[in-house]
Amino acid sequence: MHDPAEFRALHLDRFLAEPDIFAAPGRVNLIGEHTDYAEGFVMPAAIDFATLAAISPRGDGKIVVYSENYGKERVFDAVNLPVEASLHWSDYPMGVVAMLARDGCEIPGFSLSLWGDVPLGSGLSSSAAVEVATALAVVSLNGARYTGAQIARLCQRAENEFVGANSGIMDQFISANGAEDHALLLDCRDLSYRLVPLPANVALVIANTMVKHAVAGGEYSCRRAEVEEACAVIARHRPEVKFLRDATVDDLANWGSEMTANALKRGRHVITENLRTVAAADALERGDMAEVGRLMAEAHWSYSHDFEASCVEADAMVELAQDLPGLLGARLTGGGFGGCTVNLVERSKAPAFAEALAGRYEGRIGIHPQIHICHASGGAHRLEAAAVAGGPVEKKT
């Protein structure tokens, strides 16, 4: 995460006002892809890449949003908020502001600076980090009270209804509710969750294929429609099945012939992925890393072959990791069609693993990847004054 003291100074220099600063992490999903909008299970972990949001009140009724990453500023009227996306980076923070207004919150004028190190377009949820950091910052001004789950829902609405990305709840939820040294098994039906400890000797090695994807693009929407088609066929026979969360592999055997070939494969991925995700959480709790690795391998095969959301580069990254010392499990993570793989690696061997994987990938694909050695971090929080002044970063409870 960027230095909050330096970020405070940037905001103060630009807006001549002392800010409060909030941090919201990106995430990596250990297992459970495209199950969230089927009201299934996912198991992400927050990571030590984050978006910082600095906010200070204004007296002129304006909302001024500045992105340090883009080096650009946009100005809005607090009483005349935008009602639709403009295909601009500011859609993410302003979508959150618009949802807060729809929720009945008073929106004052404010200056907001954003600065993040979550890699863009890599499947590590840079957009969710921006949304959650913005939400915490704005509600700090108007005194509204939201739980972590409520913040996640509001930010999901911003992405769905304002930005136009048909995403599920996972990214925003883990950014708002993550815990240090834990993954989070989330039931996307009722947002109940349990924290699952990650072994102290295991690192999260995130390997960026450098192939970018757009979550709002047509491939994501197409896959989601095929999942819904599979569910609709099953529901004709079992009306109690509202989402594939409620369906079984036997249902596919019984009525898969009534689906298109693609819907059958997408349905098989989602149904089996739900089973794998819960099983992986149970395996982590009992410290069975061999079983976690086996389930991750099955999950990648399903994601690549049944859901068809991988690519040559991502499949290569997973394959090339298999015989490297220290690997416990590897798979493509995120929305698919590029992005990153997540590798569970023995911590002591992680630096050598990362170096070797980068060399192998560049040798085969011809692209030098970005590889990050991470750990599971805490969720979104306000930074204490000591941290902003240059002291240790602590979480406010």
Secondary structure, 3 states (H helix, E strand, C coil): CCCHHHHHHHHHHHHCCCCEEEEEEEEEEEECCCCHHHCCEEEEEEEEEEEEEEEEECCCCEEEEEECCCCEEEEEECCECCCCCCCCCCHHHHHHHHHHHHCCCCCCCEEEEEEECCCCCCCCCHHHHHHHHHHHHHHHHHCCCCCHHHHHHHHHHHHHHHHCCCCCCHHHHHHHHCCCCEEEEEECCCCCEEEEECCCCEEEEEEECCCCCCCCCHHHHHHHHHHHHHHHHHHHHCCCCCCHHHCCHHHHHHHHHHCCHHHHHHHHHHHHHHHHHHHHHHHHHCCCHHHHHHHHHHHHHHHHHCCCCCCHHHHHHHHHHCCCCCEEEEEEECCCCCCEEEEEEEHHHHHHHHHHHHHHHHHHHCCCCEEEEECECCCCEEECHHHHCCCCCCECC
